[in-house]
Amino acid sequence: QVRLAESGGGSAQAGGSLTLSCAASHVEEGCMAWFRQRPGQDREAVSTSHRNGGTLVADSMEGRVTISKDQSKNTLDLQIQTLKPEDTAIYYCAAGQGRLSYRGGAWICDPEVRFFDYWGQGTQVTASS
């Protein structure tokens, strides 16, 4: 049974950074990702990661986010730098077969909610000005 458990959320000042971690178990799907849901808004992708290494970062987060896998801990980590108040959201880890695109020599998992089947409970991030 797939299990995804997020941790690392909390409160931080704008301009600071946070690292979120997703402990994954029994994940055989090729795609994993971080999504977020801001108050009153739809869930949106932050960054995706394919098992072969291809990654994608949402345009709105480009330059501030790094997604990485820690193979020794079996976690998918998301580092967010230069936090902004608009980053306040619940951040979710997800896994699924995904829909793949081949870009720049790598398979990339398309960043749409509908392509991910398994979700964690989420972790709250609050960035204050």
N, C-alpha and C positions, 0 to 999 in steps of 0.2 A: 504494500500500500504506500503510495507516494505521500510523503510528509514534507511540508515546507514550514519553517519556523523562523520568522524575522526577529532581529534584535538590533539594538544600537540606536534606536530612536530617542528623542528627547528634545530639550529646549536648548537653543544656542542663539547667540547674538548674530545679527546680520554681519556678513563679512567673515564669519567663522567657518568651520568645517565640521562635518560629521561623517562617520563611516557606518553604514548599515551592513548587517550580515544576515545571510539566509542559510540556515542549516538545512541541507537537503538529504532526504533518505529515500531509497528505492526509486530514484528518478532515472528512467531509461530513455525518456524523451530527448530529442536532440536540441531543443531550444529551452533556454531559461531567460528570464527577464525581470526587470524591476519596472513596476508601474506606480503611479501615484494618483490619488483622488483628492483634489482640493475642495474645500467647502462649497457645496452647491454646483459642482462641476462634474463632468463625466470622468471616468478613469482614463488616464492617458499614459502612454509609454514614456519611460525615462531612458532606458537602455536595454538592449537585448544581447544575448550571447549564445553562439552556436557551439556545440561540443567540439568542433574542429578549430575553434579559435576566433571565428569571425564575430566582430562586435559592431553594434550600431548605437549611436547616441542621438537622442531627439535633438532637432535643430535648436530648440529653445534652451537646451542644457549644454550645448556644445562648448567645450573649453572649461567646463566646471565640474564635469562628472567623469569618473573612471569606474568601469565595471571590470571585475577580475574574479577568477576562480582560485580558491585555495584548495588544491587537490589533497593536501595532507589532512585538512579539516573537513573536506567535502562541503565547502560553503561557497556561495556566490556573494561577493562583496560589492558594495556601491559606495564610493567615496564622493561626497558632494562638497565642493569648495566654494568659497565666496558666497555663502548663503544669503538669500534675499528673503524678505518677508513673504513674497509670493511663492516661495518653496514650501510654505506651511501646508502640510497635507498628510494623509495616511499613505504610507509607502508599502506596496505589496510585492512579494516575490511570486513568480509564476513559472510554470513549466508546461511544455506541450510539444507536440510534433511540429507545430508552427507551419508557416508558409515560407519557403526559402527563395531568396534571390541571390544570384551570383554577381557579386560586385567587387571590383578591384582585386580579383584573384582569390576571393573567399566567399563561402556560403554565409549569408546573412539572414537572420530570422526577422521577418517582417514584424513591425511593432504594432500589432493590432490585438485588442483584447480577445477577439473571437477565435484567434489561433492558439490560445493557451487554455488548457483543460484543468490545470491544478493551481490552486492559490493558497497562499498563507493567510493568516489572520490579519496581518498588517501591523505596522508600527508607526506611531505618531511622531512626526517631526514638526517642531514649531520654531520658526525663525523670527526673532523680534528685532525691531529697529531701535 
